[in-house]
């Protein structure tokens, strides 16, 4: 696992952020005051699973089950979480 | 118009700004609203028309919604409009002075699915707040801020910066921290509408601006991610012109109180343009097909020095309205650009900002009486300085 993202960490959307599927765009968007981010397919799949209850390990396992055979999936998930955390889109919900 | 030269698909209006009324209890000297706003205070769209605008725009892909004015709380049907926006899945923002916000209304907004409230604040001092807005609203704003917090809305403070408050930026940020703001926009005045007429009175000096930015950066370091601070650099002191509205008809669509559809806040000043109105045309036609929205899409319209400029995609030649108001032709380079032959007008305004006598001229406040005077040509000596003000 990466240095910053621990496998037993639990993440959720940052306060006052909203994740929404946009039919017109066929992707998830993250909405917040004064901004929005269009999430590509992979990022949407990761972020929609951050419910403030599942651990990072749970999320990785779920994605591996949903997308079997995708190489480097765990590393991709961790770098996605790292990026989302750096941008304050998500926040850690448990203290380790 | 030049639509067929577009090779890429037409953009979508992700941001919709609904300026639902131009009536306003405040009379701010820096207001960007049209100076002839009294022409649009008696022919506002009906509730049903606004609901149709929201539905149509959402279908076209709009996601972020600003409900603004004037003061949007002056409309009695604001709760209905908010609830419709909520059910359509907009991320909606009420942009308000706070005047007219009551416990009953804010609870209704929460139920209706409003996402956040952007409250305007003006200064830490009652005197300056009351002077620049020409109202007695200082205490009220503090009460409203508490209410926004109590109802768990993200608090976005918008503070328009000018020479009367720029030296208080440090204290303004401390006040924002105290009342628990999540976002603070330090919006240096841009000179459109009323603020253009009051430019000499409002524009800070370069020294004041540099100091304010340094104070802001220092505060940012201390506060970290607890509070997001946007410092909007005023055009006149920017190195390069701004990519206005992120491109004409690219992302933003504004529907004004009387139903006129605009690609930017001040496009009404542009002469020889007919902007579509939702009472005559569908929104989809306005955005996709209307000559006005296609006029400055892309870069076919550009003249030199923009046409052959290596930076033309970066800034799209700046702001069409500013080019018109300051250089007399909307298709010229924005005079903010140092490559513009008219750049001297910007340098002069910067020079003038150092002259306390010019700054001490009386302010023309945004009110019905002054708006009528402008329409009747009584303030020609002021308006003639800038082209095509109504």
Interface residues (C-beta under 8 A of the other chain):
Chain A: X15 X16 X18 X20 X22 X24 X25 X29 X31 X32 X33 X34 X36 X88
Chain B: X12 X14 X59 X60 X61 X63 X64 X89 X91 X93 X115 X116 X118 X154 X156 X182 X183 X185 X225 X228 X230
